[in-house]
Amino acid sequence: MHTEQCRRLAATLRHIKATSPARVLVLMGGLNFFSNGINLNTIEASADPAEESWRNINAIDEVVKEILLCSDKLTVTAMYGNSGAGGVMASLAADFVWAHDGVVLNPTYKTMDLYGSEYWTYSLPRRVGQAMAKQLTDSEGVPVSASQALAMGMIDRILSPSVGGFLDRVVESAEELIGSKGMEELLRRKKARTENGEFQALIQSHRDWELEHMKRCFRSEGYHGKRKAFVYKYEYLPCNASADGLRQSSQEMKEEANLLGRSYA
């Protein structure tokens, strides 16, 4: 999602929270994908990609904040399509995460040389534990199937074998949640937690930590090179001049020189 889309979504969430009597809020994303985080295409097209990256990550963090601090409704992420990087982390801010069995998640930021934000340092370890969170975010893009995500606790339910019938099952499951005996207690405990100043300070500290890392990432050659390669669909080749990166080794040079009857010192 680009910056303006994130700002509109955050504003919409604030409006719903302020005016709607609904007790369950379902976030679904698109048919082909739920979300892939910040929009690398609009960032690349901007006059200042580093500055636009900063605006975009702060805007999507505001969306996630609205989800995390939604005090009077239970929130559900229902994944119609796949999700990657910040889109995965944003989805985990909801109280419940549902998917169908065809969904694939890619929760790493490493493919763009980014640390990541979207409050992932709070949401991901809370679901899968610190060790698994580190393994997932340190990887170079190993996909996670819906069944694997369910087994590790990243998502809560698989509602259907495929996208067919998924929407109907989402509606049914949301209605079941509303009518469940524990609904009132869940809402009471959630309201007490989200309106607690210590909780709000805790999640803000996670955001501050992440953004401090991202500020450095957005100035790095690796991020700008990989983003450009992704947008224009070519292989990223880092410029690392070192002895190990020479086209020919010293031994190969000596052998070539001997063939040509030259000396090589």
Summary of the structure (lengths in Angstrom):
residues: 265
radius of gyration: 22.7
end to end distance: 56.9
largest distance: 89.2
contacts: 794
relative contact order: 0.13
helix: 56%
strand: 10%
